[in-house]
Amino acid sequence: MLNLERLRTLDALARHGSVSGAAAGLHITTSAVSQQMAKLEREAGQRLLAKNGRGVRLTDAGRLLAEHAARILSQVELAQADLEAQRGQVAGELRLSAFPTAARGLFPAALAALRAEHPALRIRSSELEPERGINGVVRGDLDLAVVLDWYNKPMPLPDGLVKAPLLDDPADVALSVGHRLAGRAEVDLAEFAEDEWITWGEGEFCHEWLMFTLRSKGIEPIVGHRAAETHTQLGLVAAGLGVCIAPLLGRRPMPAAVVTVPLKQRVRRHVYVVW
């Protein structure tokens, strides 16, 4: 008889491609993964793993059993959901992620309301950048991911995923109170051609969007500082070290030494959920 939890370990190993990845996904140690796989090999009577450099890979038998394991686990989850539905109760586990400002601006109230309405539902949330959230949904580690793209730069979604809009999030330029444009009713991006920008990390979707948008206006961006968190960016702005784009979602409370000014271009982010 094949043990269900060991099949779950095999499924995680197949999805993550490494023992360490499977351990992280299952929230167990790497040694526990190795022990589970050794026991599953004895149950199956075949080698399921083979050494591959410093790691491991699935054998042909391992891949075959992993395909069955994915279907078995899916059916078990469906059976559990059907049983709970018969009792008129929403139950099971919901795994979801959101990018940082959505996790801060949306999750506290939304998840508290969800828990109050469905107390039998186990909610597991993570703060992840959009690309990592989408990858988590593709791998099966997440059920839902709250992600974003920009009005002029959509984020491509892998085949098979579905998305639904949540809200449009307007964004302004954040300036120090002593900035030459701080008293304006609105500004144009071209007016910041000589300013240093405080942006996101290299390679992040929002950073690539900002570079793309400025260059499309004929501006070669001067990047002074990088920070993943909105509040870190605003702290640097407050110190007079540059300007940044400040979406409305998750930017409160604002530092006293920072003002936001709307852009003539009416910049906005699209926030949506994917599954």
C-alpha positions as a printed Julia matrix, in Angstrom:
275×3 Matrix{Float64}:
   0.0    0.0     0.0
   1.39   3.39   -1.01
   1.32   5.99    1.76
  -0.55   9.21    0.88
   1.85  11.55    2.69
   4.81   9.95    0.92
   3.05  10.45   -2.4
   2.62  14.09   -1.39
   6.38  14.29   -0.85
   7.03  12.77   -4.29
   4.59  15.24   -5.86
   6.41  18.17   -4.22
   9.78  16.82   -5.39
   8.49  16.53   -8.96
   7.07  20.07   -8.91
  10.06  21.78   -7.28
  12.81  19.72   -8.9
  14.98  19.42   -5.79
  14.94  18.04   -2.26
  15.44  21.52   -0.78
  12.61  22.95   -2.87
  10.26  20.13   -1.86
  11.2   20.62    1.8
  10.48  24.35    1.6
   7.16  23.74   -0.12
   6.06  21.18    2.47
   7.53  23.1     5.43
   9.63  20.13    6.55
  13.37  19.42    6.67
  15.39  18.04    3.78
  16.21  14.96    5.85
  12.46  14.33    6.31
  12.01  14.47    2.53
  14.85  11.97    2.04
  13.39   9.65    4.68
   9.92   9.79    3.15
  11.3    9.04   -0.31
  13.38   6.1     0.98
  10.24   4.6     2.56
   8.23   5.22   -0.62
  10.88   3.42   -2.69
  10.55   0.4    -0.39
   6.76   0.49   -0.74
   6.99   0.79   -4.53
   9.73  -1.81   -4.82
  11.59   0.35   -7.36
  14.16   3.11   -7.47
  12.34   6.44   -7.74
  15.36   8.75   -7.43
  18.8    8.77   -9.0
  21.8   10.98   -8.29
  22.21  13.91  -10.66
  25.41  15.81   -9.89
  25.02  17.2    -6.39
  21.25  16.7    -6.5
  18.76  14.07   -7.53
  16.39  13.42  -10.4
  13.34  11.23  -10.82
  13.83   7.91  -12.55
  11.35   6.75  -15.19
   9.46   4.91  -12.44
   9.62   8.05  -10.28
   8.12  10.21  -13.02
   5.38   7.68  -13.68
   4.45   7.46  -10.0
   4.64  11.27   -9.64
   2.04  11.66  -12.4
  -0.27   9.26  -10.55
   0.47  11.02   -7.25
  -0.64  14.39   -8.66
  -3.96  12.88   -9.8
  -4.48  11.02   -6.51
  -3.84  14.13   -4.41
  -6.16  16.17   -6.61
  -8.92  13.6    -6.12
  -8.37  13.54   -2.35
  -8.69  17.33   -2.18
 -11.84  17.18   -4.32
 -13.33  14.5    -2.07
 -12.61  16.6     1.03
 -14.2   19.66   -0.56
 -17.28  17.68   -1.62
 -17.73  16.27    1.88
 -17.49  19.71    3.43
 -19.88  21.13    0.83
 -22.39  18.42    1.74
 -22.26  19.7     5.32
 -22.85  23.22    4.01
 -19.42  24.35    5.13
 -16.48  25.92    3.32
 -13.42  24.09    4.61
  -9.97  22.88    3.61
  -6.88  24.98    2.97
  -6.61  28.12    0.86
  -3.06  29.11   -0.11
  -2.64  32.56   -1.54
  -0.06  35.28   -2.06
   0.03  39.0    -2.79
   2.7   41.5    -3.74
   3.85  43.58   -0.73
   1.59  46.64   -0.99
  -1.47  44.46   -1.64
  -0.52  42.18    1.25
  -0.37  45.24    3.49
  -3.3   47.16    2.0
  -5.8   44.35    1.23
  -4.99  41.16    3.14
  -5.55  42.17    6.79
  -9.2   43.16    6.4
 -10.02  40.65    3.63
  -8.5   37.62    5.36
 -10.0   38.53    8.72
 -13.45  38.75    7.09
 -12.9   35.44    5.31
 -11.9   33.71    8.54
 -14.93  35.13   10.36
 -17.31  33.96    7.61
 -15.67  30.56    7.08
 -13.98  29.49   10.35
 -13.3   25.94    9.06
 -11.21  27.3     6.17
  -7.46  27.27    6.83
  -5.89  30.31    5.19
  -2.18  30.37    4.39
  -0.89  33.64    2.93
   2.53  34.71    1.65
   3.98  38.03    0.56
   5.49  37.45   -2.89
   6.34  39.59   -5.9
   3.95  39.04   -8.83
   6.29  36.79  -10.84
   6.89  34.48   -7.86
   3.18  34.38   -7.07
   2.34  33.36  -10.63
   5.06  30.69  -10.57
   3.6   29.38   -7.31
   0.18  29.0    -8.91
   1.71  27.24  -11.93
   3.62  24.8    -9.68
   0.53  24.12   -7.56
   2.05  25.6    -4.39
  -0.62  28.36   -4.35
  -4.33  28.39   -5.12
  -4.53  32.13   -5.83
  -2.08  34.99   -6.34
  -2.85  38.71   -6.2
  -0.63  40.29   -8.85
  -0.33  43.5   -10.83
   0.62  45.04  -14.1
   0.64  48.61  -15.4
  -1.64  50.54  -17.73
   1.01  50.54  -20.49
   2.84  47.27  -19.73
   0.72  44.13  -19.22
   2.22  41.12  -17.47
   2.11  37.96  -19.6
   0.35  34.99  -17.99
   1.26  31.35  -18.65
  -1.27  29.29  -20.59
  -3.92  27.71  -18.41
  -4.19  30.48  -15.82
  -7.29  32.62  -15.36
  -7.42  36.16  -14.01
 -10.11  38.43  -12.61
  -9.75  42.18  -11.91
  -9.81  43.47   -8.34
  -9.13  47.2    -8.66
  -7.2   49.93  -10.45
  -4.57  51.55   -8.25
  -3.65  55.16   -9.17
  -0.03  56.23   -8.71
   1.51  59.67   -8.17
   5.05  60.97   -7.95
   6.38  61.26   -4.4
   8.62  64.27   -3.72
  10.29  65.75   -0.68
   8.55  68.88    0.61
  11.57  70.91   -0.47
  11.5   69.69   -4.08
  11.1   72.38   -6.72
   7.81  70.82   -7.97
   6.3   69.98   -4.58
   3.67  72.74   -4.77
   2.34  71.86   -8.23
  -1.21  70.59   -8.85
   0.12  68.08  -11.4
   3.39  67.3   -13.13
   4.7   65.7   -16.3
   7.24  62.88  -16.26
   9.44  64.9   -18.6
  10.0   67.41  -15.79
  11.98  64.77  -13.87
  14.62  64.18  -16.55
  17.39  65.45  -14.23
  16.1   63.9   -11.01
  17.44  60.76   -9.4
  14.85  58.0    -9.22
  14.3   55.67   -6.3
  13.1   52.45   -7.89
  12.59  48.75   -7.28
  15.2   46.0    -7.58
  16.92  45.23  -10.87
  14.84  42.81  -12.91
  11.62  43.33  -10.94
   8.53  43.91  -13.05
   7.8   47.35  -11.55
  11.4   48.49  -12.11
  11.28  47.34  -15.73
   7.97  49.19  -16.13
   9.44  52.45  -14.79
  12.48  52.22  -17.07
  10.24  51.44  -20.05
   7.86  54.32  -19.28
  10.58  56.95  -18.78
  12.46  55.91  -21.9
   9.24  56.01  -23.92
   9.09  59.71  -22.92
  12.65  60.28  -24.15
  14.12  60.26  -20.63
  17.18  58.2   -19.79
  16.53  57.38  -16.11
  19.04  58.32  -13.43
  18.68  55.56  -10.84
  19.98  56.66   -7.47
  18.61  54.06   -5.07
  16.73  50.75   -5.13
  14.31  49.44   -2.52
  11.67  46.72   -2.68
   9.37  48.26   -0.05
   7.26  51.36   -0.72
   7.91  52.74    2.77
  11.67  52.41    2.28
  11.4   54.31   -0.99
   9.34  57.03    0.72
  11.89  57.29    3.52
  14.61  57.94    0.95
  12.39  60.54   -0.72
  11.81  62.24    2.65
  15.58  62.54    3.03
  15.76  64.41   -0.3
  17.6   61.58   -2.06
  15.33  61.36   -5.1
  11.77  60.89   -6.32
   9.68  57.75   -6.73
   6.39  56.46   -8.06
   3.95  56.02   -5.16
   0.84  53.9    -5.83
  -2.08  54.69   -3.53
  -2.44  51.12   -2.26
  -0.33  50.48    0.81
   1.51  53.82    0.95
  -0.12  55.09    4.16
   1.06  56.48    6.5
   3.08  58.96    4.47
   6.21  60.52    5.99
   5.6   64.14    6.99
   8.44  65.31    4.74
   6.89  63.76    1.59
   4.17  65.07   -0.72
   2.57  63.29   -3.67
   1.68  65.06   -6.91
  -0.56  63.55   -9.63
   0.9   62.94  -13.07
  -0.68  64.37  -16.19
  -0.32  60.88  -17.72
  -2.68  59.43  -15.05
  -0.48  56.47  -14.16
  -2.25  53.44  -12.66
  -1.65  49.79  -11.82
  -4.13  47.01  -12.57
  -4.5   44.68   -9.58
  -6.04  41.26  -10.2
  -6.16  37.73   -8.91
  -4.92  34.71  -10.87
  -5.61  31.01  -10.4
